[in-house]
């Protein structure tokens, strides 16, 4: 295979790597599948996602957009200025209930924190509409422990 001759004004990787003293990552480092994963999500579905601003926090998120194998997610209670993208096979997204099942602490949506019941130390899921929106399978989030 013949290398293309760089033309004036065009970017040259070879020149850039030489100037910066850097090394290109070899092809063997890349593990992406040749076939992208199937995206079976639909807009409006709920899931648990790591907060992109604080990856130690797991939050409730809603699928607000789809592009190929990518999901556009919005943390519940936030606006579209904080939307973020994840691949459907990302370990940073999980089905609802995963956080509790694995001993984690699910962060309540912004705006729901003020409903914390100080007597029990739990977030009461007061709104049936909110609870119903958490899962299309009828699983409800009744309490989120707050430590």
Buried (B, 14 or more C-beta within 10 A) or exposed (E): EEEEEEEEEEEEEEEEEEEEEEEEEEEEEEEEEEEEEEBEBEEEBBBBBBBBEEEEBBBBBBBBBBEEBBBBBBBBBBEEEBBBEBBBEBEBBBBBBBBBEEEBEBBBBBEBEEBBEEEEEBBEBEEEEBBEBBBEEEEEBEEBEBE
